[in-house]
């Protein structure tokens, strides 16, 4: 009898220990706080998403902006790895799309014009003579409606309706962007849209990364799984050619630091971009396969960022136009090349380039793309 009692007690204790060691499937709460007000009085919020590993993102409903994003270094230390501002006021003064959702059409459309089914549409020429990133009030400046999804892998669902004719684009567009923070330190971004008239669409996220916190990103080591890129004219509109990267400063098939060839102005394309500001072709078939397209490693912190996407291309931009005039977080003035962007997307100026994979969205079609930014350290 006594033996049985002991046995039960031991079994009970063992079960207790086993239960305590089992990782808990914790529901990760999403906090909401005020991020200030727009000049017209509209409230702006900031949402905090965390996972159990320790990654934390602060995302605003203004522009869907990722304001901060922490990732672990090789010692497990989580630090902010994106450029941004401490206050809404600074974002409102005008920033080059830090962390924002970009649409309806990310990147450039030549001369702010395109034709669709025989009808010409005119957009704002907000980048020299070209249209850039959705116009004067693109998706980066909208207040999005937010639904929070708490769970082991918390998510924010941001939605908006873009009216027919908004910024010159045809069709009433319903858009939903989901930011989901995964357990493995990935952020999965799903973009969805539908329209009531034929239109064009090219959504992306415009986060500027700096994996070390150093003044520039020149020593970051980059691999881009893209054997071709799109050369551009002086106004950064693709010429239409798909050029092999082999033998040029654009070859990142094997790792190279950002800084190694960035000032090689004997290459006209480097000259036109003021460094890297070009679209690399990932998937010419544009068959929406999720592919691992880029890896960036920063040697001092050991941080690694991998990018996966269903998009056919990515704009690799090395912050060439940053010039120290913006009040960044913690009083830092972001200088030239203090951050880099990997904006997954369709090719720039596709609405005017019939040979490029189509960016047309028709009624009864669904626009669906996915991009994942995954962090680790070594
Ligand atoms: C463009 C750059 C531009 C930056 C900020 C990037 O996507 O390629 O040319 O300066 O966005 O607008």
Boltz pocket constraint, residues with backbone or C-beta under 6 A from the ligand:
constraints:
  - pocket:
      binder: B
      contacts: [[A, 96], [A, 97], [A, 107], [A, 133], [A, 236], [A, 277], [A, 278], [A, 315], [A, 317], [A, 321], [A, 343]]
      max_distance: 6.0
